Amino acid sequence: MANSKPRILNNNRDMVWSLIPLVIACLLIAGIASQCTLSPGGPKQGPIPNFDVDAALQYDAAELDFPIRNPVVPEDWTPNSGSRQSIAGDQGGDVSNVGFISGAGRYIKLTQSSAMEEVLVPFAVGESRYAAGSESIDGNEWVVYEQEGAEPVWVTDLGDVRLLVTGSGSVQEFTELAAATTSAEPLTP
């Protein structure tokens, strides 16, 4: 340590030179562990998971006590997810969800449920929402729930089932899914 400077004479440049070997060592370890990638053009969309929407909705139609519809969506839409849930309470009920990736790469979810609209909307989005308007599609009135900074929610009541559409899709994509769902005949169990 005879050649080292007194501590009082160290400055920011000395600290930067001390950190460079540490940063290089971290990058080497991350590279060896394959935990670091370089993407100059930005991230690329990965593969869309396969999901058999026909089998899932047919199964739900056989198991649930309300009519389930299988919408005919545009060919460039890819079904990618599905689930079934239950909402507890007097106005609750079973919930069938399927999700699609549109041709433009946006996610759109269709929910079908026997639950009442007042409990279905907060259940689907995780918070209370207030109706902001409506859309009339093929003779069905869809209540539109919009909130600043959140995905829109469209809901219609067909009497024995409530349909809910949400996601990052455009108004045109919401309209396509809404029309395809209401025009589809209920599946036979």
C-alpha positions in Angstrom: 0.0 0.0 0.0 3.0 2.3 -0.3 1.9 3.5 -3.7 -1.8 4.3 -2.8 -3.0 7.8 -2.4 -4.3 9.2 0.9 -8.0 8.6 1.1 -8.8 12.3 1.0 -7.4 12.5 -2.5 -9.7 9.8 -3.9 -12.4 11.2 -6.2 -15.3 10.0 -8.5 -13.0 9.0 -11.2 -11.2 6.6 -8.8 -14.6 5.1 -7.9 -15.6 4.6 -11.5 -12.3 2.8 -12.3 -12.9 0.6 -9.2 -16.4 -0.4 -10.4 -15.5 -1.3 -14.0 -13.9 -4.6 -13.1 -16.9 -5.4 -10.9 -19.4 -4.6 -13.7 -17.4 -6.8 -16.2 -17.4 -9.7 -13.7 -21.2 -9.4 -13.2 -21.8 -9.4 -17.0 -19.6 -12.4 -17.5 -21.4 -14.3 -14.7 -24.8 -13.4 -16.2 -23.7 -14.4 -19.7 -22.4 -17.7 -18.5 -25.7 -18.3 -16.6 -27.6 -17.3 -19.8 -29.5 -14.7 -17.9 -28.6 -11.8 -20.1 -29.6 -11.1 -23.7 -28.9 -8.3 -26.1 -31.9 -7.2 -28.2 -30.9 -4.1 -30.2 -34.3 -4.0 -32.0 -36.3 -4.4 -28.8 -38.2 -7.4 -27.5 -39.9 -9.7 -29.9 -43.2 -11.4 -29.4 -42.8 -15.0 -28.3 -45.0 -17.9 -29.4 -48.6 -17.7 -28.5 -49.6 -20.7 -26.2 -52.0 -23.2 -27.8 -55.4 -23.5 -26.3 -58.3 -25.6 -27.5 -61.1 -23.2 -27.1 -63.7 -25.5 -28.7 -63.0 -28.3 -26.2 -62.9 -25.9 -23.2 -66.2 -24.3 -24.0 -67.8 -27.6 -24.8 -66.7 -28.9 -21.4 -68.0 -25.8 -19.7 -71.4 -26.2 -21.5 -71.7 -29.7 -20.1 -70.7 -28.7 -16.6 -72.3 -25.3 -16.0 -76.0 -24.5 -15.6 -76.2 -21.6 -18.0 -75.8 -21.5 -21.8 -72.3 -21.3 -23.2 -71.6 -19.8 -26.6 -68.6 -20.5 -28.8 -68.0 -17.4 -31.0 -66.7 -17.7 -34.5 -63.8 -15.2 -34.4 -61.7 -13.9 -37.3 -59.2 -16.4 -38.7 -56.2 -14.4 -37.6 -57.3 -14.5 -34.0 -55.6 -17.1 -31.8 -57.2 -18.6 -28.7 -54.5 -18.6 -26.0 -56.1 -19.1 -22.6 -59.1 -20.2 -20.6 -60.3 -20.7 -17.0 -63.3 -21.4 -14.9 -64.1 -19.6 -11.6 -66.9 -19.1 -9.1 -68.2 -16.0 -7.5 -69.7 -16.5 -4.0 -72.8 -14.8 -2.8 -76.4 -14.4 -3.7 -75.8 -12.6 -7.0 -72.7 -14.7 -7.8 -72.3 -17.7 -9.9 -70.0 -19.7 -12.2 -67.7 -17.9 -14.6 -66.2 -19.2 -17.9 -63.3 -17.3 -19.4 -61.5 -17.6 -22.8 -58.9 -15.3 -24.2 -57.8 -14.5 -27.7 -54.8 -12.7 -29.3 -56.2 -10.6 -32.2 -54.5 -10.4 -35.6 -53.0 -7.0 -34.4 -51.5 -8.8 -31.3 -53.9 -7.5 -28.7 -55.4 -9.6 -25.9 -59.2 -9.8 -25.7 -61.1 -11.9 -23.0 -64.6 -13.2 -23.2 -66.3 -14.0 -19.9 -69.7 -15.9 -19.7 -71.4 -16.1 -16.4 -74.6 -16.6 -14.5 -73.5 -13.9 -12.0 -75.3 -10.6 -12.0 -73.6 -7.7 -13.7 -73.1 -5.8 -10.4 -70.8 -8.5 -9.1 -69.4 -9.8 -12.4 -67.7 -6.5 -13.4 -65.7 -5.9 -10.2 -64.8 -9.6 -10.1 -63.5 -9.6 -13.7 -61.4 -6.4 -13.3 -60.6 -6.5 -9.6 -62.2 -3.1 -8.8 -65.5 -1.2 -8.9 -66.4 0.5 -12.1 -69.1 2.9 -13.2 -70.9 2.6 -16.5 -69.8 5.3 -19.0 -72.1 4.6 -21.9 -73.4 1.8 -24.1 -73.0 0.2 -27.5 -75.8 -1.4 -29.5 -74.5 -4.4 -31.5 -76.9 -6.6 -33.5 -79.9 -5.6 -31.3 -78.1 -6.2 -28.0 -77.3 -3.4 -25.7 -73.8 -3.6 -24.2 -73.0 -1.5 -21.1 -69.6 0.1 -21.4 -67.4 0.6 -18.3 -64.4 2.8 -18.9 -61.9 4.2 -16.5 -58.9 6.3 -17.1 -55.8 4.2 -17.4 -57.7 0.9 -17.4 -58.9 -1.6 -20.0 -62.6 -1.1 -21.0 -65.3 -3.6 -20.1 -68.4 -4.3 -22.1 -71.3 -6.3 -20.6 -74.6 -7.5 -21.9 -77.4 -9.4 -20.2 -79.0 -12.1 -22.3 -81.4 -13.1 -19.5 -79.9 -16.5 -18.5 -76.3 -15.4 -19.0 -74.2 -12.3 -18.8 -71.4 -11.8 -21.4 -68.4 -9.6 -20.6 -65.6 -8.5 -23.0 -62.4 -6.9 -21.8 -58.8 -6.5 -22.7 -56.5 -4.3 -24.7 -58.4 -4.7 -28.0 -59.7 -1.9 -30.1 -63.4 -0.9 -30.3 -63.6 -2.7 -33.6 -62.2 -5.9 -32.0 -64.6 -5.6 -29.1 -67.4 -5.2 -31.5 -66.3 -8.3 -33.5 -66.2 -10.5 -30.4 -69.5 -9.1 -29.0 -71.3 -9.7 -32.3 -69.7 -13.2 -32.8 -70.7 -14.2 -29.3 -74.3 -13.0 -29.3 -74.9 -14.5 -32.8 -73.6 -17.9 -31.8 -76.1 -20.5 -30.7 -75.6 -22.0 -27.2 -73.6 -25.2 -27.2 -75.5 -28.4 -26.4 -74.2 -30.2 -23.3 
